[in-house]
Amino acid sequence: MSEDKSTLGNMVDAAKAKINEGADRARAAGHEVASHVGGSTADNAMDKAKATEDRAKAELHNRQAHAEYQEGKSEAKDGDGR
């Protein structure tokens, strides 16, 4: 987030972060399923760890999206839009 970013720039960055969040959540779901399907306990544990990591990344992207959106919304209310 930058002080000189326009409202549109903030909203675009918020949308990108939400897309990344969705991708992270999809990867986490895939790893979660894999952790229950595999035959190896070590592989299952690895998939479970990857799912946890992807959920953490998703949460970071969610927070980034929220912050970018709020900054863009605030910039729009200021009236100058940049």
N, C-alpha and C positions, 0 to 999 in steps of 0.2 A: 504494500500500500504506500502510495506516494502522495505527498501534499499537492503536487501539481497535476495530478491525473484528473481528467474530465469525468463528468457524471457517466457518460457513455463508456469510458475506459474502465471505470469501477464496475459497472454493470456487466461488461464483457468478462472481466476477470472473475466476478462472482459466478457467472454462468460456467466458465471454464472449471472453476473449483467444484461446482456441483456435478459437472460431468465426471471429473476425476473422482469425486466421492462415490458416484454410482459405479464406476469401474472398479474401485477398491472394494466396494460391498459385494459386487458380483464375483470378484476373485476370492474374497473371503468365503462366500457361499460355496464356491467350487472346491476350495480346500477343505471346508467343513464336511462336505459330502465325501470327498476322497478319504478323509480321516476315518470314516465309518465303513468304507468299502474295501480298503486295502487289506491284504493278508498279513503284512509285516507290521509288528508293533512299532518298530522304529520309524517306518514310513508313515504310519498313522500319527505318531507323535509329531513328526516333522510337518505333516499337513495341518495338524491342529495349531502348531506354532505359527505357521504361515497365515492361517486364518486369523489368528489373534493380531498379528502384525498388520494385516490388511485392514482389519477393523479399526486399528489405531490410526492408520493413514487416512481412512475414511473420515474419522472424527476430526482430524486436523484439517482436512479439506472442507468439511462442513463449517468449522469455525472460521476458516479463511473466507469462505463464501459469505457467511453472515457479516463478517467485518467489512468486506468489500461492498456488499449491498448497503449496509448502514452508512458507509462513507459516501457512496454514490447518492443515496437518498438525502443525506445531509447537504451534499454539494448542490443537488437540485433545488433544495429549499433556499439555499443562499442566493439563488437567482442568477448567478453568472454562468453556471453549468460547466465550469472548467476547473 
